Amino acid sequence: MIRLPDPKPDVMARRPQIIAGLARLLPADALITEETRMKPYETDGLPAYRQMPLAVALPRTTEEVAAVLRYCHENGVRVIPRGAGTSLSGGALPLADAVVVGLMRMNRILDVNYDDRFAVVQAGVTNIGITKAVEADGFFYAPDPSSQLACMIGGNVMMNSGGAHCLKYGVTANNLLGVKFVTIEGEVIDIGGTHVDAAGYDWLGLITGSEGQLGMVTEVTVRILRSPEGARAMLAAFDSIPVAGAAVDAIIGSGIIPVALEFMDRPCIHACEAFAHAGYPLDAEAMLIIEVEGSLAEQDALLARIRDICAKFNPISMKLAESAEQSLAIWKGRKGAFGAVGRISPDYLCMDGTIPTGELAHVLTRITELSQQYGLGVANVFHAGDGNLHPLIMFDANDPESFARAEQFGADILRLCVEVGGCLTGEHGVGIEKRDLMPVQFTPGELRLQRNIKSAFDPAWLLNPAKVFPLEDNPVLAA
């Protein structure tokens, strides 16, 4: 079990005064202190861990965010930044002595510039909300996490989120131009701008993926792209996981960069087919979903090349979509994969490690062996094109022994990812889930440098404490 730090007694003793102080800074409806109303904020997308916060602040403006952070800094109160709470690594898990600062009410599109291809939005705008705001004019926002209907752009920046189409278009960092950033002292700073490569140090690169350790983002400027002429998907089904992994490596090795290249194994195929009735081949051990885009001629040419590559691996079946409707049907099961697995297991842990694509066959075989070793089912669904794994480890959270085995299983998968030249996280972040595994990937000197950067921005370690770094490396919590 992952340990959470004990609350600071002096802060808990001052709770009435702290609430009164926050109430002076915010509208009456922007502060939640009753336990029943705070219940939705006690956990995030890693619901096995729960903790009621001290209070929840829901500001509507950057000025209100700055006022709350300044007050918490002056009074030694910890702060948990929160977007939609879809973090799968426990990144938005509260602490008992912390104020959750949620940005869901900051949900306005502030500016759209089609000539220079950017949009300025508040941090609480949903990922899909950006595309919805510009699609009528033939534009879209490229990163597309599976939770894009709910997850917010501020959280995407903090976790450097990706999605199925990041293989071609990149993750959040590749589509980000600027942010409005609030420090723990309440200072508001504009970083980056409305164009590529703003002058000065790359502060934007430092902040993106920082998991709320350095400050809070309240506005985001993103690239918007011209929508492609069209896109089509295909399925390729295989009789073994290693063969499917080898096919992925061959596609990438050929120099073709599909828009998306997704992998599903037999348990996931069956769960998704029962859930979405997408016409998936139930006799397959592994299946690839491959999408290309461009003109009809470009789509035909790319799909023909990919089909020829897959044919070398003796697929059980291949299916090419002939229309946008058929492509949507192919994607229907994949988009609902997490919910589908939730129907067949009371609980699951969604892991997030990244490996070189040449190691896919070896790593997937080893995950199967670990599944047998721990006696727990696993369904694999992930972004195969860039080696971003998402094994779904099935367990029963009401059984502490089952939960403990699931966590150990997950830790072994992440160690394996690092062992073959990959890393601990591709898009979900470290949060609490992977923090104690950080020494597996980073040397003591590398961790010390990261902690020094954290301390430069947040000397008292008030921002999102107990995340990212092992507790014994936290100069405040370890004291």
C-alpha positions as CSV (number, residue, x, y, z in Angstrom):
1,M,0.0,0.0,0.0
2,I,1.2,3.5,-0.8
3,R,1.7,5.6,2.4
4,L,0.1,9.0,2.7
5,P,1.7,11.5,5.1
6,D,0.1,12.4,8.4
7,P,-1.7,15.8,8.4
8,K,0.1,18.7,10.1
9,P,-1.6,19.1,13.6
10,D,-1.3,22.9,13.6
11,V,-3.0,23.2,10.2
12,M,-5.9,20.9,11.3
13,A,-6.2,22.9,14.5
14,R,-6.5,26.1,12.5
15,R,-9.1,24.7,10.0
16,P,-11.9,27.1,11.1
17,Q,-9.6,30.1,10.7
18,I,-8.2,28.9,7.4
19,I,-11.7,28.4,6.0
20,A,-12.7,31.8,7.2
21,G,-9.7,33.3,5.5
22,L,-10.5,31.6,2.2
23,A,-14.1,32.6,2.4
24,R,-13.0,36.3,2.4
25,L,-11.2,35.7,-0.9
26,L,-13.8,33.8,-2.8
27,P,-17.5,34.1,-3.7
28,A,-19.8,32.1,-1.4
29,D,-20.4,29.4,-3.9
30,A,-16.7,28.9,-4.7
31,L,-15.7,27.3,-1.3
32,I,-16.8,23.9,-0.2
33,T,-16.2,22.8,3.4
34,E,-19.0,20.3,4.2
35,E,-17.9,16.7,4.1
36,T,-20.8,15.4,2.0
37,R,-20.2,18.1,-0.7
38,M,-16.4,17.4,-0.6
39,K,-17.0,13.7,-1.2
40,P,-16.5,13.9,-5.1
41,Y,-13.1,15.4,-4.5
42,E,-11.7,12.7,-2.1
43,T,-10.2,10.7,-5.0
44,D,-9.4,10.8,-8.7
45,G,-9.0,8.3,-11.5
46,L,-7.0,6.0,-9.0
47,P,-10.0,5.4,-6.7
48,A,-8.3,2.7,-4.6
49,Y,-6.9,5.6,-2.6
50,R,-9.2,8.2,-0.9
51,Q,-8.6,11.1,1.4
52,M,-11.0,13.9,2.4
53,P,-9.4,17.3,1.9
54,L,-9.4,20.2,4.4
55,A,-11.5,22.3,1.9
56,V,-12.2,22.7,-1.8
57,A,-11.8,26.0,-3.6
58,L,-13.4,26.5,-7.0
59,P,-12.1,29.8,-8.5
60,R,-13.4,31.3,-11.7
61,T,-10.5,33.7,-12.5
62,T,-6.7,33.7,-12.4
63,E,-6.9,36.5,-9.8
64,E,-8.9,34.2,-7.5
65,V,-6.4,31.4,-8.0
66,A,-3.6,33.7,-7.2
67,A,-5.3,34.9,-4.0
68,V,-5.9,31.4,-2.8
69,L,-2.3,30.3,-3.4
70,R,-0.9,33.5,-1.8
71,Y,-3.1,32.9,1.3
72,C,-2.1,29.2,1.5
73,H,1.6,30.1,1.2
74,E,1.4,32.7,3.9
75,N,-0.4,30.3,6.2
76,G,1.6,27.1,5.5
77,V,-1.4,25.3,4.0
78,R,-0.8,22.6,1.4
79,V,-2.5,22.9,-2.0
80,I,-3.7,20.1,-4.4
81,P,-4.3,21.4,-8.0
82,R,-7.1,19.6,-9.7
83,G,-8.7,19.6,-13.2
84,A,-11.3,17.1,-13.9
85,G,-9.8,14.5,-11.5
86,T,-9.2,12.0,-14.3
87,S,-5.6,11.3,-13.2
88,L,-4.9,7.6,-13.3
89,S,-1.7,7.9,-11.1
90,G,-3.3,9.6,-8.1
91,G,-2.0,13.0,-9.2
92,A,-5.0,14.8,-7.7
93,L,-5.4,12.8,-4.6
94,P,-6.0,15.2,-1.6
95,L,-4.4,15.3,1.8
96,A,-6.3,15.8,5.0
97,D,-4.5,19.1,5.6
98,A,-4.7,20.4,2.0
99,V,-6.9,22.7,0.1
100,V,-8.0,21.3,-3.3
101,V,-8.0,24.1,-5.9
102,G,-10.2,22.9,-8.7
103,L,-10.3,24.7,-12.1
104,M,-13.4,23.2,-13.6
105,R,-15.3,26.5,-13.5
106,M,-12.6,28.2,-15.6
107,N,-14.1,26.8,-18.8
108,R,-14.1,29.7,-21.3
109,I,-12.6,29.8,-24.8
110,L,-10.8,33.2,-24.7
111,D,-9.5,33.6,-28.2
112,V,-9.2,31.8,-31.5
113,N,-6.9,32.9,-34.3
114,Y,-7.2,30.9,-37.5
115,D,-4.6,32.9,-39.4
116,D,-1.9,32.1,-36.9
117,R,-3.5,28.8,-35.9
118,F,-3.8,29.1,-32.1
119,A,-6.4,29.1,-29.4
120,V,-6.3,30.6,-25.9
121,V,-8.5,28.8,-23.4
122,Q,-8.9,28.7,-19.7
123,A,-7.5,25.7,-17.9
124,G,-10.9,24.1,-17.2
125,V,-11.8,23.7,-20.9
126,T,-12.1,20.0,-21.8
127,N,-9.7,18.5,-24.3
128,I,-12.5,17.8,-26.7
129,G,-14.0,21.2,-26.0
130,I,-11.1,22.9,-28.0
131,T,-11.8,20.8,-31.1
132,K,-15.6,21.4,-30.7
133,A,-14.9,25.2,-30.7
134,V,-13.0,25.2,-34.0
135,E,-14.1,22.1,-36.0
136,A,-16.9,24.0,-37.9
137,D,-14.1,26.1,-39.4
138,G,-12.1,23.1,-40.4
139,F,-9.6,22.9,-37.5
140,F,-8.9,20.6,-34.6
141,Y,-6.7,20.2,-31.5
142,A,-4.5,17.1,-32.0
143,P,-3.8,15.4,-28.6
144,D,-6.7,13.1,-27.7
145,P,-6.5,11.2,-24.4
146,S,-9.1,8.5,-23.9
147,S,-10.7,10.7,-21.3
148,Q,-10.9,13.7,-23.7
149,L,-14.6,14.1,-23.1
150,A,-13.9,14.9,-19.5
151,C,-10.2,15.7,-18.9
152,M,-9.2,19.4,-18.9
153,I,-6.5,21.2,-20.7
154,G,-4.8,22.4,-17.5
155,G,-4.5,18.8,-16.4
156,N,-3.2,17.8,-19.8
157,V,-0.4,20.3,-19.5
158,M,0.5,19.1,-16.0
159,M,0.7,15.5,-17.1
160,N,1.9,16.1,-20.7
161,S,-1.0,14.0,-21.9
162,G,-1.0,12.2,-25.3
163,G,-3.6,9.9,-26.8
164,A,-4.1,7.6,-29.7
165,H,-3.1,10.2,-32.3
166,C,0.1,11.3,-30.6
167,L,2.1,9.0,-32.9
168,K,1.8,11.5,-35.7
169,Y,1.0,14.8,-33.9
170,G,2.9,14.5,-30.7
171,V,1.8,14.9,-27.1
172,T,0.7,18.1,-25.3
173,A,4.2,19.5,-25.2
174,N,4.3,19.4,-29.0
175,N,1.1,21.3,-29.3
176,L,1.6,23.9,-26.6
177,L,2.6,27.5,-27.2
178,G,2.1,29.3,-23.9
179,V,0.5,29.3,-20.4
180,K,-0.5,31.7,-17.7
181,F,1.2,30.4,-14.6
182,V,0.6,31.2,-10.9
183,T,3.3,30.6,-8.4
184,I,2.7,29.4,-4.8
185,E,3.3,33.0,-3.7
186,G,0.4,34.1,-5.9
187,E,2.5,35.8,-8.6
188,V,1.0,35.6,-12.1
189,I,3.5,35.0,-15.0
190,D,2.9,34.7,-18.7
191,I,5.2,32.0,-20.2
192,G,5.6,31.4,-23.9
193,G,3.1,33.1,-26.2
194,T,1.2,32.7,-29.4
195,H,4.1,31.6,-31.6
196,V,6.7,28.9,-31.6
197,D,10.0,29.2,-29.7
198,A,9.4,32.2,-27.4
199,A,12.6,34.0,-26.3
200,G,14.5,33.1,-23.1
201,Y,14.8,29.9,-21.2
202,D,12.4,27.1,-22.0
203,W,10.2,27.5,-18.9
204,L,7.3,26.1,-20.9
205,G,9.2,22.8,-21.3
206,L,9.9,22.7,-17.6
207,I,6.3,23.3,-16.5
208,T,4.8,20.9,-19.0
209,G,4.5,17.5,-17.2
210,S,5.5,19.0,-13.8
211,E,2.4,17.5,-12.2
212,G,1.4,20.5,-10.1
213,Q,4.8,20.6,-8.4
214,L,5.9,24.0,-9.5
215,G,2.7,26.1,-9.8
216,M,-0.8,26.2,-11.3
217,V,-1.7,26.9,-14.9
218,T,-4.9,29.0,-15.4
219,E,-4.8,29.7,-19.2
220,V,-3.3,27.7,-22.0
221,T,-2.4,28.7,-25.6
222,V,-2.4,25.7,-28.0
223,R,-1.8,25.1,-31.6
224,I,-4.8,24.3,-33.7
225,L,-4.4,22.4,-37.0
226,R,-6.2,22.2,-40.2
227,S,-8.4,19.1,-40.3
228,P,-7.2,16.4,-42.7
229,E,-9.2,15.7,-45.8
230,G,-10.2,12.3,-44.4
231,A,-9.0,9.4,-42.3
232,R,-9.6,5.6,-42.5
233,A,-8.8,2.8,-40.1
234,M,-8.0,-0.9,-40.6
235,L,-7.9,-4.0,-38.3
236,A,-5.2,-6.6,-38.4
237,A,-5.7,-9.7,-36.2
238,F,-2.9,-12.2,-35.2
239,D,-2.7,-15.6,-33.5
240,S,-0.1,-14.5,-31.0
241,I,1.0,-11.5,-29.0
242,P,4.7,-11.7,-30.1
243,V,3.7,-11.8,-33.7
244,A,1.5,-8.7,-33.4
245,G,4.3,-6.9,-31.6
246,A,6.7,-7.8,-34.4
247,A,4.2,-6.4,-36.9
248,V,4.1,-3.1,-35.0
249,D,7.9,-2.9,-35.1
250,A,7.9,-3.7,-38.8
251,I,5.3,-0.9,-39.6
252,I,7.3,1.7,-37.7
253,G,10.6,0.4,-39.1
254,S,9.3,0.8,-42.6
255,G,9.2,4.6,-42.2
256,I,5.4,4.8,-42.3
257,I,4.0,7.0,-39.5
258,P,0.3,6.2,-39.1
259,V,-2.0,8.7,-37.3
260,A,-2.6,6.0,-34.8
261,L,-1.4,2.4,-34.1
262,E,-3.2,0.8,-31.3
263,F,-2.8,-2.7,-29.8
264,M,-5.4,-4.9,-28.0
265,D,-4.9,-8.5,-26.7
266,R,-7.4,-11.3,-26.4
267,P,-9.0,-10.4,-23.0
268,C,-9.4,-6.8,-24.2
269,I,-10.8,-7.8,-27.6
270,H,-13.4,-9.9,-25.9
271,A,-14.3,-7.3,-23.3
272,C,-14.6,-4.5,-25.9
273,E,-16.6,-6.6,-28.3
274,A,-19.1,-7.5,-25.6
275,F,-19.3,-3.8,-24.7
276,A,-19.4,-2.1,-28.1
277,H,-20.3,-4.9,-30.6
278,A,-17.7,-3.5,-33.0
279,G,-17.2,-6.7,-35.0
280,Y,-13.8,-7.6,-33.5
281,P,-12.3,-11.1,-34.3
282,L,-12.8,-13.2,-31.2
283,D,-10.4,-15.9,-32.3
284,A,-7.5,-13.5,-32.3
285,E,-4.8,-13.4,-29.6
286,A,-3.9,-9.8,-30.5
287,M,-5.3,-7.1,-32.8
288,L,-4.0,-3.8,-34.2
289,I,-6.0,-0.8,-35.1
290,I,-4.1,1.3,-37.6
291,E,-5.4,4.7,-38.9
292,V,-4.0,6.8,-41.7
293,E,-5.2,10.2,-43.1
294,G,-5.0,12.5,-46.1
295,S,-6.6,12.4,-49.5
296,L,-8.3,9.3,-50.7
297,A,-5.3,8.4,-52.8
298,E,-3.0,8.9,-49.9
299,Q,-5.2,6.8,-47.7
300,D,-5.3,4.0,-50.3
301,A,-1.6,4.0,-50.8
302,L,-0.7,4.0,-47.1
303,L,-3.2,1.3,-46.2
304,A,-2.0,-0.9,-49.1
305,R,1.6,-0.6,-47.8
306,I,0.5,-1.4,-44.2
307,R,-1.6,-4.3,-45.4
308,D,1.4,-5.8,-47.3
309,I,3.6,-5.5,-44.1
310,C,1.0,-7.1,-41.9
311,A,0.5,-9.9,-44.5
312,K,4.1,-11.0,-43.9
313,F,3.1,-12.0,-40.3
314,N,0.3,-14.4,-41.4
315,P,-2.7,-12.5,-39.9
316,I,-5.8,-14.3,-39.0
317,S,-7.8,-11.5,-40.7
318,M,-7.5,-8.0,-41.9
319,K,-10.3,-5.5,-42.4
320,L,-10.0,-2.1,-44.2
321,A,-12.7,0.5,-43.5
322,E,-14.2,1.8,-46.7
323,S,-16.0,4.8,-45.1
324,A,-15.9,7.1,-42.2
325,E,-18.7,5.2,-40.6
326,Q,-16.7,1.9,-40.8
327,S,-13.7,3.7,-39.3
328,L,-15.9,4.9,-36.4
329,A,-17.1,1.3,-35.8
330,I,-13.5,0.1,-35.7
331,W,-12.6,2.8,-33.1
332,K,-15.8,2.3,-31.1
333,G,-14.4,-0.6,-29.0
334,R,-11.0,0.9,-28.5
335,K,-12.5,4.2,-27.2
336,G,-14.6,2.3,-24.7
337,A,-11.9,-0.1,-23.7
338,F,-11.4,1.1,-20.1
339,G,-15.1,1.0,-19.4
340,A,-15.4,-2.4,-21.1
341,V,-12.8,-4.0,-18.8
342,G,-14.6,-2.4,-15.9
343,R,-17.6,-4.6,-16.7
344,I,-15.6,-7.8,-16.3
345,S,-13.5,-7.0,-13.3
346,P,-14.6,-5.2,-10.0
347,D,-11.4,-3.1,-10.2
348,Y,-8.3,-2.7,-12.3
349,L,-5.1,-0.8,-12.2
350,C,-4.2,1.0,-15.5
351,M,-0.4,1.0,-15.8
352,D,1.5,3.4,-18.0
353,G,5.1,2.6,-19.0
354,T,6.9,3.2,-22.3
355,I,9.3,1.0,-24.1
356,P,11.2,0.9,-27.4
357,T,8.9,-0.6,-30.1
358,G,11.5,-3.3,-30.8
359,E,10.9,-4.7,-27.3
360,L,7.1,-5.1,-27.6
361,A,7.1,-8.8,-28.3
362,H,9.5,-9.5,-25.3
363,V,7.7,-7.2,-22.9
364,L,4.2,-8.5,-23.7
365,T,5.4,-12.1,-23.3
366,R,6.9,-11.2,-19.9
367,I,3.7,-9.5,-18.8
368,T,1.8,-12.7,-19.6
369,E,4.3,-14.6,-17.4
370,L,3.9,-12.1,-14.6
371,S,0.1,-12.4,-14.9
372,Q,0.4,-16.2,-14.3
373,Q,2.9,-15.6,-11.4
374,Y,0.6,-13.2,-9.6
375,G,-2.6,-15.0,-10.4
376,L,-4.3,-11.9,-11.7
377,G,-5.8,-11.3,-15.2
378,V,-4.4,-8.5,-17.4
379,A,-5.9,-6.9,-20.5
380,N,-3.5,-5.0,-22.7
381,V,-4.6,-2.0,-24.7
382,F,-2.2,0.7,-25.6
383,H,-0.5,3.1,-28.1
384,A,1.7,0.6,-29.7
385,G,3.2,3.0,-32.3
386,D,5.2,4.9,-29.7
387,G,5.5,2.0,-27.2
388,N,3.2,3.5,-24.6
389,L,1.8,0.5,-22.7
390,H,-1.4,0.4,-20.7
391,P,-1.8,-3.0,-19.1
392,L,-5.0,-3.2,-17.2
393,I,-4.4,-5.4,-14.1
394,M,-7.7,-6.9,-12.8
395,F,-8.2,-7.3,-9.1
396,D,-10.6,-6.9,-6.2
397,A,-10.1,-3.7,-4.2
398,N,-12.2,-5.2,-1.4
399,D,-9.6,-7.9,-1.0
400,P,-6.4,-6.3,0.5
401,E,-4.3,-9.3,-0.6
402,S,-5.5,-9.0,-4.2
403,F,-4.8,-5.3,-4.2
404,A,-1.3,-5.8,-2.8
405,R,-0.6,-8.4,-5.6
406,A,-1.9,-6.0,-8.2
407,E,0.4,-3.2,-7.0
408,Q,3.4,-5.6,-7.0
409,F,2.5,-6.8,-10.5
410,G,2.3,-3.2,-11.7
411,A,5.6,-2.3,-10.2
412,D,7.2,-5.3,-11.9
413,I,5.8,-4.2,-15.2
414,L,7.3,-0.7,-14.8
415,R,10.7,-2.1,-13.7
416,L,10.6,-4.2,-16.9
417,C,9.9,-1.1,-18.9
418,V,13.0,0.7,-17.5
419,E,15.1,-2.5,-17.8
420,V,14.5,-2.7,-21.6
421,G,15.4,1.0,-22.2
422,G,12.0,2.6,-21.6
423,C,10.6,4.8,-18.8
424,L,8.1,4.7,-15.9
425,T,5.4,6.8,-17.5
426,G,4.3,7.9,-20.9
427,E,1.3,10.1,-20.3
428,H,-0.3,9.4,-16.9
429,G,2.4,10.9,-14.8
430,V,4.1,9.7,-11.6
431,G,1.6,10.9,-9.0
432,I,1.5,8.6,-5.9
433,E,1.4,5.5,-8.0
434,K,5.0,5.5,-9.3
435,R,6.7,7.9,-6.9
436,D,8.5,5.1,-4.9
437,L,9.8,3.6,-8.2
438,M,11.5,6.9,-9.3
439,P,14.9,5.5,-8.0
440,V,14.5,2.6,-10.5
441,Q,14.9,5.1,-13.4
442,F,16.8,8.0,-11.9
443,T,20.2,8.1,-10.1
444,P,20.4,9.9,-6.7
445,G,22.1,12.8,-8.4
446,E,19.3,13.1,-11.0
447,L,16.6,13.0,-8.3
448,R,18.5,15.6,-6.2
449,L,18.5,18.0,-9.2
450,Q,14.8,17.5,-9.7
451,R,14.1,18.2,-6.0
452,N,16.2,21.3,-6.2
453,I,14.1,22.6,-9.1
454,K,11.0,21.9,-7.0
455,S,12.4,23.7,-4.0
456,A,13.3,26.8,-6.2
457,F,9.6,27.2,-7.2
458,D,8.1,25.9,-3.9
459,P,10.5,26.2,-1.0
460,A,8.0,24.9,1.6
461,W,6.9,22.0,-0.6
462,L,3.2,23.1,-0.3
463,L,2.2,22.3,-3.9
464,N,0.9,18.8,-4.5
465,P,3.1,17.2,-1.8
466,A,3.5,13.4,-1.4
467,K,3.5,13.1,-5.2
468,V,6.4,12.3,-7.7
469,F,9.2,12.0,-5.1
470,P,9.5,9.2,-2.5
471,L,8.5,10.4,0.9
472,E,11.9,9.9,2.3
473,D,13.2,12.4,-0.4
474,N,10.7,15.0,0.6
475,P,12.4,17.5,2.9
476,V,9.2,18.5,4.5
477,L,7.2,15.3,4.8
478,A,10.2,13.3,5.8
479,A,11.0,15.6,8.7
